Amino acid sequence: MRARIEDVAAAAGVSMKTVSRVFNREPNVREETRLRVEEAARQLKYRPNTSARSLAGRRSYLVSLLYDNPSPSYIMEVIEGVLAACEQSHYGLTLRPVDFGQRGHVDSVETLITQYRPDGLILTPPLTDDAALLKRLRELNVRYATISAKRDNGGIGAILDERAAAADMMAHVVALGHRRIAHITGHRSHGGRAWRLAGYLDGLRQAGIEPDPDLVVEGEFSFEPGIAGARQLLDMDDPPTAIFAANDDTACGVLYEAAARGVPVPGQLSVFGFDDTPISRQVWPSLTTVRQPSREMGRIAAQQLITAIDGHGPAHMVRVPYQLQIRHSTGPAPGR
């Protein structure tokens, strides 16, 4: 038999109203009481009735994650983090792909809001910087949090200094003796493209290396453009000795093309990416990359959004740390 709120109240030795206040994350509940109620709920396997909460509070207790990103690894990491925060706060989660490149995408988001009445939205790149969408959300008075927005415009969510991270990774590769370092960019609509390209150029200039425009080729944050970019670069009369791919999926495409040509990595070519998604540890050689804690960023963005929705204190744009993950795909430049 499914546990009821009355059962939790009896087990915790509190009133049903107190149990409701705990699960609605209302203020002025003593920490000792909150922990006792949550433990009783765990023991009884009690889950709040979202429909009943919605009717009582005229809220849906639902947030929606919007995405248009070619990297499934990245999106899955973000989803896991958002889901963890939602479960902790007893919110539901819906997922909605939004085709940023199609006309009418703002209308499709408005339809989602009308149909499902989410209490707030979580936006991932490139939707984080979609001026038309953000304007409409403000007009509708819909709360939203962003992940990796290009600009800190006073919003809430999570952000990482991708430019500094890329520059630090470039410094590592330069220290290995590499001078001809190429870059396969991300998609033009994503903020990460601009930051990672800027960090790449910063790293070259800090090392006293004149940037070569021929060593920068277009990519889209996905596997196939990584292959195409690697072909273009490795066909050069003087090919690079290292390639910085804008994300791990792209870097895996570079590894694929290098293997197809019999180019040893890292003996003849060093490859490095960005994000530290699971694929970076599952390929061989394992990828040197920048750890962007995508799961944690999803959790933080959802947590900040729910804090804003519940009105339980100020919400912020949280800057998260990055780490360089040095693995087997980078090594000394040939001849070192």
C-alpha positions as CSV (number, residue, x, y, z in Angstrom):
1,M,0.0,0.0,0.0
2,R,1.3,3.4,-1.0
3,A,2.4,5.6,2.0
4,R,0.4,8.7,2.6
5,I,1.4,12.1,4.0
6,E,-0.4,11.1,7.3
7,D,1.9,8.1,7.6
8,V,5.0,10.3,7.2
9,A,3.7,12.8,9.8
10,A,3.0,9.9,12.3
11,A,6.4,8.4,11.8
12,A,8.2,11.7,12.1
13,G,6.1,12.9,15.1
14,V,4.9,16.1,13.4
15,S,1.8,17.5,11.8
16,M,0.8,16.9,8.2
17,K,1.2,20.7,7.7
18,T,4.8,20.4,8.8
19,V,5.4,17.6,6.3
20,S,3.9,19.7,3.6
21,R,6.1,22.6,4.5
22,V,9.2,20.4,4.3
23,F,8.3,19.1,0.8
24,N,7.4,22.5,-0.4
25,R,10.8,23.8,0.9
26,E,9.1,26.5,2.9
27,P,11.3,28.6,5.3
28,N,11.2,28.5,9.1
29,V,11.4,24.7,9.4
30,R,14.0,23.7,11.9
31,E,16.8,21.6,10.3
32,E,16.3,18.8,12.8
33,T,12.6,18.6,11.9
34,R,13.3,18.7,8.2
35,L,15.8,15.8,8.5
36,R,13.4,13.8,10.6
37,V,10.6,14.2,8.0
38,E,12.9,13.4,5.1
39,E,14.2,10.3,6.8
40,A,10.6,9.1,7.6
41,A,9.7,9.7,3.9
42,R,12.7,7.6,2.8
43,Q,11.8,4.8,5.1
44,L,8.2,4.7,4.0
45,K,9.2,5.3,0.3
46,Y,6.8,8.3,0.3
47,R,6.7,10.5,-2.8
48,P,4.6,13.8,-2.8
49,N,1.7,13.8,-5.1
50,T,2.7,16.4,-7.7
51,S,-0.8,16.8,-9.0
52,A,-2.2,17.6,-5.6
53,R,0.6,20.0,-4.9
54,S,-0.1,21.7,-8.2
55,L,-3.8,22.1,-7.5
56,A,-3.1,23.4,-4.0
57,G,-0.5,25.9,-4.9
58,R,-1.5,26.8,-8.4
59,R,1.9,25.7,-9.6
60,S,3.0,22.8,-11.8
61,Y,6.1,21.8,-9.8
62,L,7.6,21.2,-13.2
63,V,10.6,22.5,-15.0
64,S,11.5,22.1,-18.7
65,L,15.0,21.6,-20.2
66,L,15.3,23.0,-23.7
67,Y,18.2,21.9,-25.9
68,D,19.5,22.0,-29.5
69,N,23.0,20.6,-29.3
70,P,24.7,18.1,-31.6
71,S,26.6,16.4,-28.8
72,P,24.5,13.7,-27.2
73,S,27.2,13.1,-24.6
74,Y,27.0,16.7,-23.4
75,I,23.2,16.7,-23.3
76,M,23.0,13.5,-21.3
77,E,25.4,14.8,-18.7
78,V,23.3,18.0,-18.3
79,I,20.1,16.0,-18.1
80,E,21.5,13.8,-15.3
81,G,22.4,16.9,-13.3
82,V,19.1,18.7,-13.8
83,L,17.2,15.5,-12.9
84,A,19.2,15.1,-9.7
85,A,18.3,18.7,-8.6
86,C,14.6,18.2,-9.5
87,E,14.3,15.0,-7.6
88,Q,15.9,16.5,-4.5
89,S,13.3,19.3,-4.6
90,H,10.4,17.1,-5.7
91,Y,10.0,18.7,-9.1
92,G,9.1,17.0,-12.3
93,L,11.2,17.4,-15.5
94,T,10.3,17.6,-19.1
95,L,12.7,17.6,-22.0
96,R,12.1,19.6,-25.2
97,P,14.4,19.7,-28.3
98,V,14.1,23.0,-30.0
99,D,15.4,23.5,-33.5
100,F,17.3,26.8,-33.2
101,G,17.8,27.1,-36.9
102,Q,14.1,26.8,-37.8
103,R,11.6,29.7,-38.1
104,G,8.9,29.5,-35.5
105,H,11.1,28.0,-32.7
106,V,10.1,30.7,-30.3
107,D,6.4,29.9,-31.0
108,S,7.1,26.2,-30.3
109,V,8.5,27.2,-26.9
110,E,5.5,29.4,-26.2
111,T,3.2,26.4,-27.0
112,L,5.2,24.3,-24.6
113,I,4.6,26.9,-21.9
114,T,0.9,27.1,-22.6
115,Q,0.4,23.3,-22.7
116,Y,2.5,22.2,-19.7
117,R,2.7,25.3,-17.6
118,P,6.2,24.7,-16.3
119,D,7.3,26.9,-13.4
120,G,10.5,27.6,-15.2
121,L,12.9,26.7,-18.1
122,I,16.5,25.7,-18.2
123,L,18.2,26.7,-21.5
124,T,21.4,25.2,-23.0
125,P,23.5,26.6,-25.8
126,P,22.7,28.0,-28.3
127,L,19.3,28.8,-26.8
128,T,21.0,30.6,-23.9
129,D,21.8,33.5,-26.2
130,D,18.8,33.5,-28.4
131,A,17.8,37.1,-28.2
132,A,14.3,36.6,-29.6
133,L,13.6,33.7,-27.2
134,L,14.9,35.5,-24.1
135,K,12.8,38.6,-25.0
136,R,9.7,36.5,-25.3
137,L,10.3,34.7,-22.0
138,R,10.7,38.1,-20.3
139,E,7.5,39.3,-21.9
140,L,5.7,36.2,-20.6
141,N,7.3,36.6,-17.2
142,V,8.6,33.0,-17.4
143,R,11.6,32.3,-15.1
144,Y,14.6,30.7,-16.7
145,A,18.2,29.6,-15.9
146,T,21.0,29.3,-18.4
147,I,24.0,27.0,-18.8
148,S,27.1,28.6,-20.5
149,A,25.5,31.8,-21.7
150,K,27.8,34.0,-23.7
151,R,27.2,37.0,-21.5
152,D,26.6,37.4,-17.8
153,N,23.5,39.6,-18.1
154,G,22.4,39.4,-14.5
155,G,20.6,36.0,-15.1
156,I,20.9,32.9,-13.1
157,G,22.4,29.5,-13.9
158,A,25.9,28.1,-14.3
159,I,28.9,29.3,-16.4
160,L,32.6,28.3,-16.8
161,D,35.5,30.4,-18.0
162,E,36.0,28.4,-21.3
163,R,38.4,31.0,-22.7
164,A,40.9,30.6,-19.8
165,A,40.5,26.9,-19.9
166,A,41.4,26.7,-23.6
167,A,44.4,29.0,-23.1
168,D,45.6,26.8,-20.2
169,M,45.4,23.7,-22.3
170,M,47.2,25.4,-25.1
171,A,50.0,26.3,-22.7
172,H,50.3,22.6,-21.8
173,V,50.6,21.6,-25.5
174,V,53.1,24.3,-26.3
175,A,55.2,23.1,-23.3
176,L,55.4,19.7,-25.1
177,G,57.2,21.5,-28.0
178,H,54.3,21.9,-30.4
179,R,54.3,25.1,-32.6
180,R,51.9,24.1,-35.4
181,I,48.7,23.7,-33.5
182,A,45.4,23.7,-35.4
183,H,41.9,24.2,-34.2
184,I,38.6,22.8,-35.3
185,T,35.9,25.2,-34.2
186,G,32.5,24.6,-32.8
187,H,29.2,25.7,-34.3
188,R,28.9,29.4,-35.1
189,S,25.7,29.8,-33.0
190,H,27.3,28.5,-29.8
191,G,29.0,30.7,-27.2
192,G,31.5,27.9,-26.6
193,R,32.8,28.4,-30.1
194,A,33.8,32.0,-29.5
195,W,35.4,31.3,-26.1
196,R,37.4,28.3,-27.2
197,L,38.6,29.9,-30.3
198,A,39.6,33.0,-28.3
199,G,41.4,30.8,-25.8
200,Y,43.3,29.0,-28.6
201,L,44.5,32.4,-30.0
202,D,45.4,33.6,-26.5
203,G,47.5,30.5,-26.0
204,L,49.4,31.0,-29.3
205,R,50.1,34.7,-28.6
206,Q,51.2,34.0,-25.0
207,A,53.7,31.5,-26.5
208,G,54.9,34.0,-29.1
209,I,53.4,32.0,-32.0
210,E,51.8,33.9,-34.8
211,P,48.3,32.6,-35.5
212,D,48.0,30.9,-38.9
213,P,44.4,31.3,-40.3
214,D,44.9,28.2,-42.4
215,L,45.1,26.2,-39.2
216,V,41.6,27.1,-38.1
217,V,38.9,25.1,-39.8
218,E,35.1,25.0,-39.3
219,G,33.4,22.4,-37.2
220,E,30.0,21.8,-35.5
221,F,30.7,20.2,-32.1
222,S,30.1,16.7,-33.6
223,F,32.0,13.6,-34.9
224,E,31.7,13.9,-38.6
225,P,33.0,17.5,-38.8
226,G,35.9,16.3,-36.8
227,I,36.7,13.8,-39.5
228,A,36.3,16.4,-42.2
229,G,38.4,19.0,-40.3
230,A,41.2,16.4,-39.7
231,R,41.2,15.5,-43.5
232,Q,41.6,19.2,-44.4
233,L,44.4,19.7,-41.9
234,L,46.3,16.5,-42.5
235,D,46.2,17.1,-46.3
236,M,48.3,20.3,-45.9
237,D,51.8,20.3,-47.2
238,D,53.0,21.2,-43.7
239,P,50.3,19.6,-41.5
240,P,50.0,20.5,-37.8
241,T,51.6,18.4,-35.1
242,A,48.7,19.0,-32.7
243,I,44.9,19.6,-33.2
244,F,42.7,21.2,-30.6
245,A,39.1,20.1,-31.3
246,A,36.4,22.3,-29.9
247,N,34.8,19.4,-28.0
248,D,35.4,15.7,-27.3
249,D,33.0,14.4,-30.1
250,T,35.0,16.4,-32.6
251,A,38.3,15.2,-31.2
252,C,37.0,11.6,-31.6
253,G,36.5,12.4,-35.3
254,V,40.1,13.5,-35.5
255,L,41.3,10.3,-33.8
256,Y,39.2,8.3,-36.3
257,E,40.7,10.0,-39.4
258,A,44.3,9.7,-37.9
259,A,43.8,6.0,-37.4
260,A,42.4,5.6,-41.0
261,R,45.6,7.2,-42.3
262,G,48.0,5.3,-40.1
263,V,49.0,8.5,-38.3
264,P,50.2,7.6,-34.8
265,V,48.6,9.5,-31.9
266,P,50.4,11.0,-30.0
267,G,53.7,10.0,-31.8
268,Q,53.1,12.1,-34.9
269,L,49.9,14.0,-34.0
270,S,48.6,15.1,-30.6
271,V,44.9,15.6,-30.2
272,F,43.0,17.3,-27.4
273,G,39.4,18.2,-26.9
274,F,37.0,19.9,-24.4
275,D,34.2,18.8,-22.0
276,D,35.6,15.5,-20.6
277,T,32.4,13.6,-21.5
278,P,32.5,9.8,-21.0
279,I,33.6,9.2,-24.6
280,S,36.9,10.9,-23.8
281,R,37.8,8.1,-21.5
282,Q,36.3,5.3,-23.6
283,V,38.4,5.8,-26.8
284,W,42.0,4.9,-27.3
285,P,44.2,6.8,-26.9
286,S,42.2,8.4,-24.2
287,L,41.7,12.1,-24.8
288,T,43.5,14.9,-23.2
289,T,40.7,17.4,-22.6
290,V,39.3,20.1,-20.4
291,R,36.9,18.9,-17.7
292,Q,33.7,21.0,-18.0
293,P,31.5,19.6,-15.2
294,S,28.4,19.4,-17.4
295,R,26.4,17.3,-15.0
296,E,27.3,19.6,-12.1
297,M,26.4,22.7,-14.2
298,G,23.0,21.1,-15.0
299,R,22.4,20.5,-11.3
300,I,23.4,24.0,-10.3
301,A,21.3,25.6,-13.0
302,A,18.2,23.6,-11.9
303,Q,19.0,24.3,-8.3
304,Q,19.2,28.1,-8.9
305,L,16.0,28.0,-10.9
306,I,14.1,26.2,-8.2
307,T,15.4,28.6,-5.6
308,A,14.1,31.5,-7.6
309,I,10.8,29.8,-8.2
310,D,10.3,28.9,-4.5
311,G,11.5,32.3,-3.3
312,H,13.8,30.8,-0.8
313,G,16.7,33.2,-1.1
314,P,18.6,34.9,-3.9
315,A,19.5,32.9,-7.0
316,H,22.8,33.6,-8.8
317,M,24.9,32.9,-11.9
318,V,27.4,30.4,-10.5
319,R,30.9,30.2,-12.0
320,V,32.2,26.6,-11.8
321,P,35.8,25.5,-11.9
322,Y,37.5,23.6,-14.7
323,Q,40.3,21.1,-14.7
324,L,42.8,19.9,-17.3
325,Q,42.7,16.2,-17.9
326,I,46.0,15.1,-19.3
327,R,45.7,11.6,-20.9
328,H,47.3,9.6,-23.7
329,S,46.3,11.5,-26.8
330,T,49.0,14.3,-26.3
331,G,52.7,13.9,-26.2
332,P,56.0,15.6,-27.2
333,A,56.1,17.2,-30.6
334,P,57.8,15.0,-33.2
335,G,61.6,15.4,-33.0
336,R,61.5,16.4,-29.3
